[in-house]
Amino acid sequence: MKLDEITQISLLHDFYGQLLTKRQQEVMELYHEENLSLSEIAQEFSISRQGVHDALKNAEKALLDYEQKLRLVEKFQKSRQAIHQIDGIIDEMVAESRDEQLTGRLRSIKTIIDELDQ
């Protein structure tokens, strides 16, 4: 699995992981977060290595299906991109503004935006 795919699955897991079965959640966490091998996870659950592989693939497919239907990750990424653009525009406006009241209000908006990033 490529790094981009791992990152994507991890992000999908953050958004939709609670929708997976308990077993799928456990297998995903052991594999992706604890970096256990398929064999190690198989021993943990007393199942075959193929069973672990199937559980992982089914969980990943479920996560992709949730995203295809709900588009929460896509909306989140678009929102973050828009906020970043708005933040840049505010920086430009503050730098160019001679109006203290406007500058103060823009800085207040920037503070709200900065709190979203924390």
C-alpha positions as CSV (number, residue, x, y, z in Angstrom):
1,M,0.0,0.0,0.0
2,K,1.4,3.4,-1.0
3,L,1.8,6.2,1.5
4,D,-1.0,8.2,-0.2
5,E,-3.3,5.3,0.2
6,I,-2.3,4.8,3.8
7,T,-2.9,8.4,4.5
8,Q,-6.3,8.3,2.8
9,I,-7.4,5.2,4.7
10,S,-6.2,6.8,8.0
11,L,-8.2,9.9,7.3
12,L,-11.3,7.9,6.4
13,H,-10.8,5.9,9.6
14,D,-10.8,9.1,11.6
15,F,-14.1,10.1,10.1
16,Y,-15.9,6.8,9.8
17,G,-14.1,4.4,12.0
18,Q,-16.9,4.3,14.6
19,L,-19.2,2.9,11.8
20,L,-17.1,-0.2,11.4
21,T,-17.7,-3.4,13.4
22,K,-15.8,-3.7,16.6
23,R,-13.5,-6.4,15.1
24,Q,-12.8,-4.3,12.0
25,Q,-11.9,-1.3,14.3
26,E,-9.6,-3.5,16.3
27,V,-7.9,-5.0,13.2
28,M,-7.5,-1.5,11.6
29,E,-6.0,-0.1,14.7
30,L,-3.6,-2.9,15.3
31,Y,-2.4,-2.8,11.6
32,H,-2.4,0.9,10.9
33,E,-1.6,2.4,14.3
34,E,0.3,-0.3,16.2
35,N,2.0,-1.5,13.0
36,L,1.5,-5.1,13.8
37,S,1.9,-7.6,10.9
38,L,-1.0,-9.7,9.6
39,S,0.5,-12.7,11.4
40,E,0.8,-10.9,14.7
41,I,-2.9,-9.8,14.4
42,A,-3.9,-13.3,13.4
43,Q,-2.3,-14.7,16.6
44,E,-4.0,-12.0,18.7
45,F,-7.5,-13.0,17.4
46,S,-6.8,-16.7,16.9
47,I,-7.7,-16.5,13.2
48,S,-5.8,-17.1,10.0
49,R,-3.6,-14.5,8.4
50,Q,-6.0,-14.6,5.4
51,G,-8.8,-13.8,7.8
52,V,-7.0,-10.7,9.0
53,H,-6.3,-9.7,5.4
54,D,-10.0,-10.1,4.5
55,A,-11.1,-8.1,7.6
56,L,-8.7,-5.3,6.6
57,K,-9.9,-5.2,3.0
58,N,-13.5,-5.3,4.0
59,A,-13.0,-2.5,6.5
60,E,-11.1,-0.4,3.9
61,K,-13.9,-1.0,1.4
62,A,-16.5,0.0,3.9
63,L,-14.6,3.2,4.7
64,L,-14.4,4.0,1.0
65,D,-18.1,3.3,0.5
66,Y,-19.0,5.6,3.4
67,E,-17.0,8.4,1.8
68,Q,-18.5,7.8,-1.6
69,K,-22.0,8.2,-0.1
70,L,-21.4,10.9,2.6
71,R,-18.5,12.9,1.2
72,L,-17.5,14.2,4.7
73,V,-13.8,14.0,4.1
74,E,-14.1,15.8,0.7
75,K,-16.2,18.5,2.3
76,F,-13.8,18.8,5.2
77,Q,-10.8,19.2,2.8
78,K,-12.7,21.8,0.7
79,S,-13.6,23.7,3.8
80,R,-10.0,23.8,5.1
81,Q,-8.8,24.9,1.7
82,A,-11.4,27.7,1.6
83,I,-10.5,28.8,5.2
84,H,-6.8,28.9,4.2
85,Q,-7.6,31.2,1.2
86,I,-9.8,33.4,3.3
87,D,-7.0,33.7,5.9
88,G,-4.6,34.8,3.2
89,I,-7.0,37.4,1.9
90,I,-7.5,38.8,5.4
91,D,-3.7,39.0,5.8
92,E,-3.6,41.1,2.6
93,M,-6.4,43.3,3.7
94,V,-4.9,44.0,7.1
95,A,-1.5,44.9,5.5
96,E,-3.2,47.3,3.1
97,S,-5.8,48.8,5.4
98,R,-5.5,52.2,7.0
99,D,-8.8,51.9,8.8
100,E,-8.1,50.9,12.4
101,Q,-11.7,49.7,13.0
102,L,-11.6,47.5,9.9
103,T,-8.2,46.2,10.8
104,G,-9.4,45.3,14.3
105,R,-12.4,43.4,13.0
106,L,-10.3,41.6,10.4
107,R,-7.9,40.5,13.2
108,S,-10.9,39.3,15.2
109,I,-11.9,37.1,12.2
110,K,-8.4,35.9,11.9
111,T,-8.4,34.9,15.6
112,I,-11.5,32.8,15.0
113,I,-9.9,31.2,12.0
114,D,-6.7,30.4,13.9
115,E,-8.8,28.7,16.7
116,L,-10.2,26.4,14.0
117,D,-6.7,25.2,13.2
118,Q,-6.0,24.2,16.7
